[in-house]
Amino acid sequence: MNGKLLFFGGLPDHKKIVPINTNLIHYRQLTIQGCTWQSISEYRMCAKPVDDGRIPLDLIMSDAYRIEDFEQAFQNAAAAKGLKHVFRFDGTGSETV
C-alpha cells in the first residue's frame, strides 16, 4: 500500500511501452513518477551506500566485462540483454554474474 514506482532510466524503443495494471495503482494507492537530470551531489549521495557496501550491486548486475570486451558489452546492452552491464577495471570480468 502507498508504494512508489520510479522510472529513472529510458528503455529501448522496442520496449518503451510498459503495460500497467491500473487497478493495482488504484487499489494499492501507488504513485508512478519519472526523473532525470540529477545534480553531482545527488549522484554522490546515491553512490555512498554502494561504496559503503550497503547495496550489493551483484544482485542487479547482469554481466561484468573487462574493458577489452567493450564491443560485446555494448552489443548486449543495446539488445537489452540483462539489467545492468558493468566494466571492471580490476582484471576480472567477462563473466555472467
N, CA, C and O atoms as a GROMACS GRO file, in nm:
protein
  388
    1MET      N    1   0.083  -0.118   0.000
    1MET     CA    2   0.000   0.000   0.000
    1MET      C    3   0.087   0.125   0.000
    1MET      O    4   0.194   0.129   0.061
    2ASN      N    5   0.040   0.224  -0.069
    2ASN     CA    6   0.107   0.354  -0.075
    2ASN      C    7   0.251   0.345  -0.123
    2ASN      O    8   0.337   0.418  -0.076
    3GLY      N    9   0.278   0.255  -0.218
    3GLY     CA   10   0.412   0.239  -0.271
    3GLY      C   11   0.441   0.338  -0.383
    3GLY      O   12   0.350   0.407  -0.430
    4LYS      N   13   0.565   0.345  -0.424
    4LYS     CA   14   0.607   0.434  -0.531
    4LYS      C   15   0.683   0.355  -0.636
    4LYS      O   16   0.760   0.264  -0.604
    5LEU      N   17   0.660   0.390  -0.760
    5LEU     CA   18   0.734   0.333  -0.872
    5LEU      C   19   0.803   0.448  -0.942
    5LEU      O   20   0.738   0.543  -0.985
    6LEU      N   21   0.935   0.440  -0.953
    6LEU     CA   22   1.012   0.548  -1.013
    6LEU      C   23   1.079   0.499  -1.140
    6LEU      O   24   1.158   0.404  -1.136
    7PHE      N   25   1.049   0.563  -1.251
    7PHE     CA   26   1.118   0.535  -1.376
    7PHE      C   27   1.235   0.633  -1.386
    7PHE      O   28   1.215   0.753  -1.403
    8PHE      N   29   1.357   0.579  -1.374
    8PHE     CA   30   1.475   0.666  -1.372
    8PHE      C   31   1.564   0.646  -1.492
    8PHE      O   32   1.667   0.713  -1.504
    9GLY      N   33   1.529   0.557  -1.580
    9GLY     CA   34   1.611   0.534  -1.699
    9GLY      C   35   1.522   0.507  -1.819
    9GLY      O   36   1.413   0.452  -1.805
   10GLY      N   37   1.570   0.546  -1.935
   10GLY     CA   38   1.494   0.521  -2.056
   10GLY      C   39   1.500   0.375  -2.097
   10GLY      O   40   1.586   0.300  -2.052
   11LEU      N   41   1.408   0.336  -2.182
   11LEU     CA   42   1.402   0.200  -2.233
   11LEU      C   43   1.429   0.202  -2.383
   11LEU      O   44   1.407   0.304  -2.448
   12PRO      N   45   1.476   0.090  -2.439
   12PRO     CA   46   1.494   0.084  -2.584
   12PRO      C   47   1.360   0.105  -2.654
   12PRO      O   48   1.255   0.073  -2.599
   13ASP      N   49   1.365   0.157  -2.776
   13ASP     CA   50   1.242   0.187  -2.850
   13ASP      C   51   1.148   0.068  -2.858
   13ASP      O   52   1.026   0.085  -2.849
   14HIS      N   53   1.202  -0.053  -2.874
   14HIS     CA   54   1.115  -0.169  -2.889
   14HIS      C   55   1.055  -0.217  -2.755
   14HIS      O   56   0.975  -0.310  -2.753
   15LYS      N   57   1.095  -0.152  -2.644
   15LYS     CA   58   1.041  -0.191  -2.513
   15LYS      C   59   0.986  -0.071  -2.436
   15LYS      O   60   0.967  -0.080  -2.315
   16LYS      N   61   0.962   0.041  -2.503
   16LYS     CA   62   0.924   0.161  -2.431
   16LYS      C   63   0.778   0.163  -2.385
   16LYS      O   64   0.742   0.247  -2.302
   17ILE      N   65   0.695   0.075  -2.436
   17ILE     CA   66   0.558   0.063  -2.390
   17ILE      C   67   0.554  -0.039  -2.277
   17ILE      O   68   0.592  -0.155  -2.296
   18VAL      N   69   0.510   0.003  -2.159
   18VAL     CA   70   0.506  -0.083  -2.042
   18VAL      C   71   0.361  -0.102  -2.000
   18VAL      O   72   0.296  -0.007  -1.955
   19PRO      N   73   0.307  -0.224  -2.013
   19PRO     CA   74   0.169  -0.246  -1.969
   19PRO      C   75   0.160  -0.241  -1.816
   19PRO      O   76   0.238  -0.304  -1.746
   20ILE      N   77   0.064  -0.165  -1.768
   20ILE     CA   78   0.048  -0.150  -1.623
   20ILE      C   79  -0.097  -0.179  -1.586
   20ILE      O   80  -0.190  -0.130  -1.651
   21ASN      N   81  -0.115  -0.259  -1.482
   21ASN     CA   82  -0.247  -0.288  -1.431
   21ASN      C   83  -0.294  -0.168  -1.350
   21ASN      O   84  -0.248  -0.147  -1.238
   22THR      N   85  -0.385  -0.089  -1.406
   22THR     CA   86  -0.430   0.033  -1.338
   22THR      C   87  -0.507   0.005  -1.210
   22THR      O   88  -0.514   0.092  -1.122
   23ASN      N   89  -0.565  -0.114  -1.196
   23ASN     CA   90  -0.632  -0.148  -1.069
   23ASN      C   91  -0.531  -0.156  -0.954
   23ASN      O   92  -0.563  -0.118  -0.842
   24LEU      N   93  -0.409  -0.204  -0.984
   24LEU     CA   94  -0.307  -0.206  -0.879
   24LEU      C   95  -0.273  -0.065  -0.834
   24LEU      O   96  -0.255  -0.039  -0.715
   25ILE      N   97  -0.264   0.026  -0.929
   25ILE     CA   98  -0.234   0.165  -0.895
   25ILE      C   99  -0.345   0.221  -0.806
   25ILE      O  100  -0.320   0.286  -0.704
   26HIS      N  101  -0.468   0.195  -0.846
   26HIS     CA  102  -0.583   0.248  -0.772
   26HIS      C  103  -0.596   0.187  -0.633
   26HIS      O  104  -0.597   0.258  -0.533
   27TYR      N  105  -0.606   0.055  -0.627
   27TYR     CA  106  -0.638  -0.011  -0.500
   27TYR      C  107  -0.520  -0.014  -0.403
   27TYR      O  108  -0.541  -0.019  -0.282
   28ARG      N  109  -0.400  -0.012  -0.454
   28ARG     CA  110  -0.284  -0.012  -0.364
   28ARG      C  111  -0.228   0.128  -0.344
   28ARG      O  112  -0.126   0.147  -0.278
   29GLN      N  113  -0.296   0.226  -0.401
   29GLN     CA  114  -0.259   0.367  -0.384
   29GLN      C  115  -0.113   0.392  -0.421
   29GLN      O  116  -0.037   0.450  -0.344
   30LEU      N  117  -0.077   0.347  -0.540
   30LEU     CA  118   0.060   0.361  -0.587
   30LEU      C  119   0.082   0.496  -0.655
   30LEU      O  120  -0.011   0.555  -0.710
   31THR      N  121   0.204   0.543  -0.649
   31THR     CA  122   0.244   0.664  -0.718
   31THR      C  123   0.348   0.626  -0.823
   31THR      O  124   0.444   0.555  -0.792
   32ILE      N  125   0.330   0.673  -0.945
   32ILE     CA  126   0.426   0.649  -1.052
   32ILE      C  127   0.488   0.782  -1.089
   32ILE      O  128   0.419   0.882  -1.108
   33GLN      N  129   0.622   0.783  -1.097
   33GLN     CA  130   0.694   0.907  -1.119
   33GLN      C  131   0.814   0.881  -1.208
   33GLN      O  132   0.868   0.770  -1.211
   34GLY      N  133   0.856   0.982  -1.280
   34GLY     CA  134   0.978   0.974  -1.359
   34GLY      C  135   1.074   1.082  -1.315
   34GLY      O  136   1.033   1.184  -1.259
   35CYS      N  137   1.203   1.062  -1.340
   35CYS     CA  138   1.301   1.165  -1.304
   35CYS      C  139   1.419   1.160  -1.400
   35CYS      O  140   1.446   1.058  -1.464
   36THR      N  141   1.487   1.270  -1.409
   36THR     CA  142   1.609   1.280  -1.488
   36THR      C  143   1.686   1.405  -1.444
   36THR      O  144   1.634   1.487  -1.368
   37TRP      N  145   1.806   1.419  -1.490
   37TRP     CA  146   1.890   1.538  -1.464
   37TRP      C  147   1.918   1.562  -1.317
   37TRP      O  148   1.876   1.664  -1.262
   38GLN      N  149   1.987   1.470  -1.254
   38GLN     CA  150   2.026   1.488  -1.115
   38GLN      C  151   2.154   1.571  -1.108
   38GLN      O  152   2.229   1.581  -1.205
   39SER      N  153   2.178   1.629  -0.991
   39SER     CA  154   2.300   1.706  -0.969
   39SER      C  155   2.414   1.613  -0.930
   39SER      O  156   2.391   1.497  -0.894
   40ILE      N  157   2.535   1.664  -0.936
   40ILE     CA  158   2.653   1.587  -0.895
   40ILE      C  159   2.640   1.545  -0.748
   40ILE      O  160   2.674   1.432  -0.714
   41SER      N  161   2.592   1.634  -0.663
   41SER     CA  162   2.580   1.598  -0.521
   41SER      C  163   2.476   1.487  -0.502
   41SER      O  164   2.492   1.403  -0.413
   42GLU      N  165   2.370   1.485  -0.583
   42GLU     CA  166   2.272   1.376  -0.573
   42GLU      C  167   2.332   1.244  -0.617
   42GLU      O  168   2.307   1.140  -0.555
   43TYR      N  169   2.412   1.245  -0.724
   43TYR     CA  170   2.481   1.122  -0.767
   43TYR      C  171   2.575   1.072  -0.658
   43TYR      O  172   2.581   0.952  -0.631
   44ARG      N  173   2.649   1.163  -0.596
   44ARG     CA  174   2.741   1.124  -0.488
   44ARG      C  175   2.665   1.066  -0.370
   44ARG      O  176   2.709   0.968  -0.310
   45MET      N  177   2.551   1.126  -0.335
   45MET     CA  178   2.471   1.076  -0.225
   45MET      C  179   2.419   0.935  -0.255
   45MET      O  180   2.415   0.849  -0.166
   46CYS      N  181   2.381   0.910  -0.380
   46CYS     CA  182   2.331   0.778  -0.418
   46CYS      C  183   2.443   0.675  -0.424
   46CYS      O  184   2.420   0.556  -0.400
   47ALA      N  185   2.564   0.718  -0.456
   47ALA     CA  186   2.676   0.626  -0.467
   47ALA      C  187   2.729   0.584  -0.330
   47ALA      O  188   2.792   0.478  -0.318
   48LYS      N  189   2.706   0.663  -0.228
   48LYS     CA  190   2.761   0.633  -0.095
   48LYS      C  191   2.719   0.496  -0.042
   48LYS      O  192   2.806   0.422   0.004
   49PRO      N  193   2.591   0.458  -0.045
   49PRO     CA  194   2.555   0.325   0.005
   49PRO      C  195   2.620   0.211  -0.075
   49PRO      O  196   2.643   0.103  -0.022
   50VAL      N  197   2.648   0.236  -0.201
   50VAL     CA  198   2.718   0.136  -0.283
   50VAL      C  199   2.864   0.128  -0.238
   50VAL      O  200   2.917   0.020  -0.217
   51ASP      N  201   2.926   0.245  -0.223
   51ASP     CA  202   3.066   0.249  -0.178
   51ASP      C  203   3.083   0.186  -0.040
   51ASP      O  204   3.184   0.120  -0.012
   52ASP      N  205   2.984   0.206   0.047
   52ASP     CA  206   2.990   0.151   0.183
   52ASP      C  207   2.958   0.002   0.188
   52ASP      O  208   2.971  -0.060   0.294
   53GLY      N  209   2.915  -0.055   0.076
   53GLY     CA  210   2.880  -0.196   0.072
   53GLY      C  211   2.740  -0.228   0.122
   53GLY      O  212   2.704  -0.345   0.137
   54ARG      N  213   2.659  -0.124   0.147
   54ARG     CA  214   2.522  -0.147   0.196
   54ARG      C  215   2.428  -0.192   0.084
   54ARG      O  216   2.327  -0.256   0.111
   55ILE      N  217   2.461  -0.160  -0.040
   55ILE     CA  218   2.382  -0.206  -0.154
   55ILE      C  219   2.470  -0.299  -0.237
   55ILE      O  220   2.565  -0.254  -0.299
   56PRO      N  221   2.438  -0.428  -0.238
   56PRO     CA  222   2.519  -0.525  -0.313
   56PRO      C  223   2.485  -0.520  -0.462
   56PRO      O  224   2.383  -0.574  -0.505
   57LEU      N  225   2.570  -0.456  -0.540
   57LEU     CA  226   2.543  -0.439  -0.683
   57LEU      C  227   2.534  -0.571  -0.758
   57LEU      O  228   2.467  -0.578  -0.861
   58ASP      N  229   2.601  -0.674  -0.710
   58ASP     CA  230   2.596  -0.800  -0.784
   58ASP      C  231   2.456  -0.859  -0.790
   58ASP      O  232   2.432  -0.952  -0.866
   59LEU      N  233   2.362  -0.807  -0.711
   59LEU     CA  234   2.224  -0.855  -0.719
   59LEU      C  235   2.152  -0.800  -0.842
   59LEU      O  236   2.055  -0.860  -0.888
   60ILE      N  237   2.199  -0.687  -0.896
   60ILE     CA  238   2.135  -0.630  -1.015
   60ILE      C  239   2.223  -0.635  -1.138
   60ILE      O  240   2.175  -0.610  -1.249
   61MET      N  241   2.350  -0.667  -1.122
   61MET     CA  242   2.440  -0.675  -1.238
   61MET      C  243   2.410  -0.800  -1.319
   61MET      O  244   2.400  -0.910  -1.264
   62SER      N  245   2.397  -0.781  -1.448
   62SER     CA  246   2.376  -0.895  -1.538
   62SER      C  247   2.509  -0.955  -1.579
   62SER      O  248   2.528  -1.076  -1.577
   63ASP      N  249   2.602  -0.868  -1.618
   63ASP     CA  250   2.732  -0.912  -1.666
   63ASP      C  251   2.839  -0.812  -1.625
   63ASP      O  252   2.812  -0.693  -1.610
   64ALA      N  253   2.960  -0.862  -1.608
   64ALA     CA  254   3.076  -0.778  -1.581
   64ALA      C  255   3.177  -0.803  -1.692
   64ALA      O  256   3.200  -0.918  -1.731
   65TYR      N  257   3.237  -0.697  -1.742
   65TYR     CA  258   3.327  -0.707  -1.858
   65TYR      C  259   3.460  -0.640  -1.828
   65TYR      O  260   3.468  -0.544  -1.752
   66ARG      N  261   3.563  -0.694  -1.890
   66ARG     CA  262   3.691  -0.622  -1.896
   66ARG      C  263   3.676  -0.516  -2.003
   66ARG      O  264   3.594  -0.532  -2.094
   67ILE      N  265   3.752  -0.410  -1.996
   67ILE     CA  266   3.741  -0.301  -2.093
   67ILE      C  267   3.769  -0.351  -2.235
   67ILE      O  268   3.716  -0.296  -2.332
   68GLU      N  269   3.851  -0.454  -2.247
   68GLU     CA  270   3.883  -0.509  -2.379
   68GLU      C  271   3.760  -0.573  -2.445
   68GLU      O  272   3.757  -0.591  -2.567
   69ASP      N  273   3.661  -0.606  -2.367
   69ASP     CA  274   3.539  -0.670  -2.417
   69ASP      C  275   3.424  -0.570  -2.436
   69ASP      O  276   3.307  -0.606  -2.430
   70PHE      N  277   3.461  -0.442  -2.460
   70PHE     CA  278   3.360  -0.338  -2.469
   70PHE      C  279   3.259  -0.361  -2.580
   70PHE      O  280   3.142  -0.326  -2.565
   71GLU      N  281   3.302  -0.419  -2.693
   71GLU     CA  282   3.209  -0.439  -2.804
   71GLU      C  283   3.095  -0.533  -2.762
   71GLU      O  284   2.978  -0.505  -2.790
   72GLN      N  285   3.129  -0.643  -2.697
   72GLN     CA  286   3.027  -0.737  -2.651
   72GLN      C  287   2.936  -0.672  -2.546
   72GLN      O  288   2.815  -0.693  -2.546
   73ALA      N  289   2.996  -0.593  -2.458
   73ALA     CA  290   2.916  -0.525  -2.355
   73ALA      C  291   2.814  -0.431  -2.418
   73ALA      O  292   2.697  -0.430  -2.378
   74PHE      N  293   2.857  -0.353  -2.516
   74PHE     CA  294   2.765  -0.259  -2.580
   74PHE      C  295   2.660  -0.331  -2.664
   74PHE      O  296   2.546  -0.286  -2.672
   75GLN      N  297   2.698  -0.441  -2.727
   75GLN     CA  298   2.600  -0.519  -2.803
   75GLN      C  299   2.492  -0.575  -2.710
   75GLN      O  300   2.374  -0.568  -2.741
   76ASN      N  301   2.534  -0.630  -2.598
   76ASN     CA  302   2.437  -0.685  -2.502
   76ASN      C  303   2.347  -0.576  -2.445
   76ASN      O  304   2.226  -0.596  -2.430
   77ALA      N  305   2.404  -0.461  -2.412
   77ALA     CA  306   2.324  -0.351  -2.359
   77ALA      C  307   2.226  -0.299  -2.464
   77ALA      O  308   2.110  -0.273  -2.433
   78ALA      N  309   2.271  -0.284  -2.588
   78ALA     CA  310   2.184  -0.236  -2.695
   78ALA      C  311   2.070  -0.333  -2.724
   78ALA      O  312   1.960  -0.291  -2.761
   79ALA      N  313   2.095  -0.461  -2.706
   79ALA     CA  314   1.993  -0.563  -2.729
   79ALA      C  315   1.906  -0.586  -2.605
   79ALA      O  316   1.820  -0.674  -2.604
   80ALA      N  317   1.928  -0.506  -2.500
   80ALA     CA  318   1.854  -0.517  -2.374
   80ALA      C  319   1.864  -0.657  -2.314
   80ALA      O  320   1.767  -0.709  -2.260
   81LYS      N  321   1.983  -0.718  -2.325
   81LYS     CA  322   2.007  -0.847  -2.261
   81LYS      C  323   2.056  -0.821  -2.119
   81LYS      O  324   2.167  -0.772  -2.098
   82GLY      N  325   1.973  -0.852  -2.023
   82GLY     CA  326   2.010  -0.828  -1.884
   82GLY      C  327   1.970  -0.690  -1.837
   82GLY      O  328   1.913  -0.611  -1.913
   83LEU      N  329   1.999  -0.664  -1.711
   83LEU     CA  330   1.958  -0.538  -1.649
   83LEU      C  331   2.070  -0.434  -1.649
   83LEU      O  332   2.051  -0.322  -1.697
   84LYS      N  333   2.186  -0.470  -1.597
   84LYS     CA  334   2.298  -0.377  -1.587
   84LYS      C  335   2.426  -0.445  -1.632
   84LYS      O  336   2.453  -0.560  -1.595
   85HIS      N  337   2.503  -0.374  -1.712
   85HIS     CA  338   2.631  -0.422  -1.763
   85HIS      C  339   2.739  -0.332  -1.705
   85HIS      O  340   2.730  -0.210  -1.711
   86VAL      N  341   2.841  -0.395  -1.648
   86VAL     CA  342   2.942  -0.322  -1.571
   86VAL      C  343   3.081  -0.352  -1.626
   86VAL      O  344   3.113  -0.466  -1.658
   87PHE      N  345   3.163  -0.247  -1.635
   87PHE     CA  346   3.304  -0.266  -1.669
   87PHE      C  347   3.382  -0.275  -1.541
   87PHE      O  348   3.366  -0.193  -1.450
   88ARG      N  349   3.469  -0.376  -1.534
   88ARG     CA  350   3.556  -0.394  -1.418
   88ARG      C  351   3.698  -0.360  -1.460
   88ARG      O  352   3.745  -0.402  -1.566
   89PHE      N  353   3.764  -0.283  -1.378
   89PHE     CA  354   3.900  -0.241  -1.408
   89PHE      C  355   4.001  -0.306  -1.316
   89PHE      O  356   4.115  -0.262  -1.307
   90ASP      N  357   3.957  -0.414  -1.247
   90ASP     CA  358   4.048  -0.482  -1.156
   90ASP      C  359   4.102  -0.612  -1.215
   90ASP      O  360   4.159  -0.694  -1.144
   91GLY      N  361   4.082  -0.630  -1.348
   91GLY     CA  362   4.132  -0.751  -1.413
   91GLY      C  363   4.032  -0.863  -1.422
   91GLY      O  364   4.053  -0.960  -1.495
   92THR      N  365   3.921  -0.852  -1.347
   92THR     CA  366   3.818  -0.955  -1.355
   92THR      C  367   3.710  -0.909  -1.453
   92THR      O  368   3.705  -0.792  -1.491
   93GLY      N  369   3.626  -1.000  -1.491
   93GLY     CA  370   3.517  -0.963  -1.580
   93GLY      C  371   3.495  -1.068  -1.685
   93GLY      O  372   3.551  -1.178  -1.679
   94SER      N  373   3.411  -1.033  -1.783
   94SER     CA  374   3.372  -1.122  -1.892
   94SER      C  375   3.305  -1.248  -1.842
   94SER      O  376   3.321  -1.356  -1.899
   95GLU      N  377   3.230  -1.233  -1.735
   95GLU     CA  378   3.154  -1.347  -1.685
   95GLU      C  379   3.013  -1.300  -1.653
   95GLU      O  380   2.991  -1.182  -1.623
   96THR      N  381   2.920  -1.391  -1.659
   96THR     CA  382   2.784  -1.359  -1.616
   96THR      C  383   2.783  -1.363  -1.465
   96THR      O  384   2.833  -1.458  -1.404
   97VAL      N  385   2.726  -1.262  -1.406
   97VAL     CA  386   2.722  -1.252  -1.260
   97VAL      C  387   2.603  -1.329  -1.208
   97VAL      O  388   2.580  -1.334  -1.088
   0.00000   0.00000   0.00000
